[in-house]
Amino acid sequence: MTKKVLPLAFFLFITLLQTLHAESTQIIQTDQLSVLFEKSRRIAAKEIIDMYPTLKTALENTLGWTIEFKPTIVLVNDSEKFQEMTGHSLIVAYAVSQRNLIVIDYSKMNTKPFSLGSIIKHELCHLLLHNKIREVMLPRWLDEGVSQWASDGIAEIIMSRKGSILDEAVLSNKLLSLRRLDERFPRDEKSLLLAYEESKSMVEFISQAFGREGILDLLKHMEDGDEVDVAILKSFSIPPDELQRRWQTHLKKRITWFTYLANNLYGILFFLAALITVAGFIRVVIKKRRYGDEDH
């Protein structure tokens, strides 16, 4: 999640400082980054210092850009305070581009499917995108989609459901318009998860259809000052609406009721087993009542 509005970023920064316990807060600095943490997270901070050069190089190789800024990574222990800052229980990390700041709810780092390295790479990608694309608005769906694509698909939210919300949306014809996801994502849980899945899916589709170079070309045009619609037209020789239509057609061919049922077979069988159990329980209760009536 990237915070780009300056007043909001400043508010988050001040709230963050208030959240940390000053007497136990420590910092480790290198020539590449700073890590701010409470004393109990010193081992984790050292782990980040050790892994950061590899993550940085991998991201630079993926996007073809050099990371010239020095980020600050803050580890937060208090999950409730972190949720107050983000306003959503699903968020586990966010980036503030104006301050080259990455804030992580470390209490959730042992929760599947997260790994600390992937989360840092994901948020670092947000910072890099906003560092390079300054003259035009970077659409939220592209920002999130590229960050997931570049960080091995990891998102900064807990996928609290099994199965794909995207599959359900395709089958029920309820995909969110990418235009709706230009500036912000929805707040309700299901729509938020769908927005993340759609963003990742679109960028992956671009990669499949036009290759990695297609994504890099799109980003380079935006770095040079082209709005996203113009950048899409220059990079792929089709307008944005056509790109979205092709992506949706691709999804409809890939996702059918057969594949959906196959992918969710375990859940369906579990649900049917639960229904059978409930039905059996009801039959037992009815029989007991009948026997009771006969005894009287």
Secondary structure, 3 states (H helix, E strand, C coil): CEECCHHHHHHHHHHHHHHCCHHHEEEEECCCCEEEEEHHHHHHHHHHHHHHHHHHHHHHHHHCCCCCCCCEEEEECCHHHHHHHHCCCCECEEEEHHHCEEEEEHHHCCCCCCCHHHHHHHHHHHHHHHHHCCCCCCCHHHHHHHHHHHCCCCCCECCCCCCCHHHHHHHCCCCCCHHHHCCCCCCCHHHHHHHHHHHHHHHHHHHHHHHHHHHHHHHHHHHCCCCHHHHHHHHHCCCHHHHHHHHHHHHHHHCCHHHHHHHCHHHHHHHHHHHHHHHHHHHHHHHHHHHHHHHC
